[in-house]
């Protein structure tokens, strides 16, 4: 049963990682990256590493996607501003 659970979570991680790579829009990539962080945290929990899972939840599914979304917002806003001055 435990091996089956590990295999299922590994497939979930592989599917979400593939979806993150396949997404073209940076906002969508950041959101899929957050889901990938949750899937990795689930995998670490199944592998009995709760401390790593908590770190992954904090960094991989919250902070990193948030920083990416803020960066995309800033770049898009700066692009609009340059388009007005030209």
Residue frames as qw, qx, qy, qz and C-alpha x, y, z in Angstrom:
[[0.000, 0.885, 0.466, 0.000, 0.00, 0.00, 0.00],
 [0.312, -0.797, 0.087, 0.510, 2.80, 2.40, 0.90],
 [0.401, -0.151, 0.588, 0.686, 4.61, 1.78, -2.40],
 [0.210, 0.612, 0.674, 0.356, 1.40, 2.45, -4.29],
 [0.134, -0.932, -0.266, 0.206, 0.92, 5.76, -2.48],
 [0.377, -0.583, 0.341, 0.634, 4.48, 6.79, -3.30],
 [0.363, 0.163, 0.697, 0.596, 3.95, 5.89, -6.96],
 [0.099, 0.801, 0.570, 0.153, 0.72, 7.90, -7.14],
 [0.209, -0.909, -0.051, 0.356, 2.31, 10.99, -5.58],
 [0.424, -0.342, 0.511, 0.665, 5.31, 10.67, -7.91],
 [0.288, 0.453, 0.691, 0.484, 2.95, 10.59, -10.88],
 [0.054, -0.919, -0.385, 0.073, 1.17, 13.65, -9.51],
 [0.343, -0.729, 0.212, 0.553, 4.48, 15.49, -9.17],
 [0.405, -0.040, 0.649, 0.643, 5.50, 14.49, -12.70],
 [0.195, 0.675, 0.647, 0.297, 2.15, 15.63, -14.13],
 [0.125, -0.950, -0.210, 0.197, 2.23, 19.01, -12.39],
 [0.409, -0.552, 0.374, 0.623, 5.88, 19.59, -13.34],
 [0.363, 0.233, 0.691, 0.580, 5.02, 18.83, -16.97],
 [0.064, 0.843, 0.520, 0.121, 2.07, 21.22, -16.78],
 [0.284, -0.849, 0.013, 0.446, 4.31, 23.94, -15.36],
 [0.385, -0.294, 0.549, 0.682, 6.75, 23.54, -18.24],
 [0.265, 0.415, 0.744, 0.452, 3.99, 23.36, -20.86],
 [0.012, 0.873, 0.428, -0.232, 2.19, 26.51, -19.70],
 [0.491, 0.475, 0.179, 0.708, 2.99, 29.56, -21.83],
 [0.178, -0.843, -0.097, -0.499, 1.53, 32.37, -19.72],
 [0.308, 0.336, -0.629, 0.629, 3.80, 33.39, -16.81],
 [0.496, -0.307, 0.321, -0.746, 0.83, 33.88, -14.49],
 [0.935, -0.028, -0.158, -0.316, -0.45, 30.40, -15.26],
 [0.687, 0.305, -0.574, 0.325, 3.07, 29.03, -14.77],
 [0.037, -0.387, 0.568, -0.725, 3.25, 30.59, -11.32],
 [0.732, -0.199, 0.186, -0.625, -0.09, 29.10, -10.33],
 [0.939, 0.119, -0.314, -0.077, 0.88, 25.66, -11.60],
 [0.428, 0.416, -0.615, 0.516, 4.17, 26.04, -9.74],
 [0.404, -0.367, 0.455, -0.703, 2.19, 26.58, -6.54],
 [0.929, -0.036, -0.005, -0.369, 0.28, 23.35, -7.21],
 [0.766, 0.345, -0.494, 0.224, 3.60, 21.62, -7.86],
 [0.033, 0.476, -0.604, 0.638, 4.82, 22.84, -4.47],
 [0.712, -0.230, 0.317, -0.583, 1.80, 21.31, -2.79],
 [0.950, 0.175, -0.218, -0.137, 2.30, 18.04, -4.68],
 [0.530, 0.437, -0.595, 0.418, 5.95, 17.94, -3.61],
 [0.294, -0.414, 0.538, -0.672, 4.96, 18.63, -0.01],
 [0.896, -0.071, 0.093, -0.427, 2.52, 15.73, -0.24],
 [0.841, 0.322, -0.418, 0.119, 5.29, 13.51, -1.61],
 [0.214, 0.472, -0.631, 0.577, 7.63, 14.49, 1.22],
 [0.599, -0.310, 0.384, -0.631, 4.89, 13.73, 3.73],
 [0.965, 0.085, -0.110, -0.223, 4.34, 10.30, 2.21],
 [0.720, 0.376, -0.471, 0.345, 8.10, 9.71, 2.37],
 [0.688, -0.621, -0.315, 0.205, 7.95, 10.58, 6.10],
 [0.467, 0.038, -0.092, 0.879, 9.83, 13.87, 5.94],
 [0.075, -0.846, -0.527, 0.012, 7.38, 16.30, 7.55],
 [0.310, -0.710, 0.023, 0.631, 9.98, 19.01, 8.21],
 [0.242, -0.102, 0.580, 0.771, 10.93, 19.10, 4.53],
 [0.054, 0.584, 0.748, 0.311, 7.24, 19.07, 3.61],
 [0.164, -0.862, -0.358, 0.320, 6.57, 22.13, 5.77],
 [0.276, -0.528, 0.294, 0.748, 9.51, 23.96, 4.25],
 [0.195, 0.170, 0.736, 0.625, 8.28, 23.05, 0.77],
 [0.008, -0.759, -0.650, -0.041, 4.80, 24.34, 1.60],
 [0.204, -0.828, -0.127, 0.506, 6.19, 27.65, 2.78],
 [0.185, -0.538, 0.447, 0.691, 8.74, 28.24, 0.05],
 [0.182, 0.006, 0.828, 0.531, 7.64, 26.18, -2.93],
 [0.013, 0.568, 0.778, 0.269, 3.92, 26.78, -2.86],
 [0.144, -0.887, -0.379, 0.222, 3.67, 30.22, -1.27],
 [0.267, -0.763, 0.153, 0.568, 6.74, 32.45, -1.51],
 [0.357, -0.153, 0.640, 0.663, 8.18, 31.51, -4.89],
 [0.198, 0.572, 0.696, 0.386, 4.89, 31.80, -6.85],
 [0.118, -0.908, -0.314, 0.250, 4.12, 35.04, -5.03],
 [0.310, -0.616, 0.313, 0.653, 7.48, 36.53, -6.01],
 [0.315, 0.124, 0.722, 0.603, 6.97, 35.40, -9.60],
 [0.090, 0.761, 0.626, 0.145, 3.50, 36.94, -9.76],
 [0.190, -0.885, -0.095, 0.414, 4.77, 40.21, -8.33],
 [0.358, -0.379, 0.503, 0.690, 7.64, 40.26, -10.83],
 [0.256, 0.392, 0.741, 0.482, 5.31, 39.62, -13.76],
 [0.021, -0.880, -0.466, 0.092, 3.00, 42.37, -12.54],
 [0.271, -0.767, 0.130, 0.567, 5.89, 44.84, -12.29],
 [0.343, -0.127, 0.645, 0.671, 7.24, 43.97, -15.75],
 [0.176, 0.590, 0.716, 0.331, 3.80, 44.28, -17.34],
 [0.114, -0.911, -0.299, 0.259, 3.16, 47.59, -15.61],
 [0.319, -0.600, 0.331, 0.655, 6.55, 48.93, -16.71],
 [0.329, 0.152, 0.729, 0.582, 5.83, 47.79, -20.29],
 [0.089, 0.798, 0.586, 0.112, 2.53, 49.68, -20.32],
 [0.228, -0.866, -0.053, 0.443, 4.22, 52.79, -18.97],
 [0.346, -0.352, 0.522, 0.696, 6.91, 52.69, -21.68],
 [0.279, 0.439, 0.744, 0.420, 4.24, 52.22, -24.35],
 [0.003, -0.902, -0.413, 0.125, 2.56, 55.47, -23.28],
 [0.261, -0.783, 0.171, 0.538, 5.73, 57.59, -23.43],
 [0.412, -0.128, 0.646, 0.629, 6.79, 56.45, -26.90]]
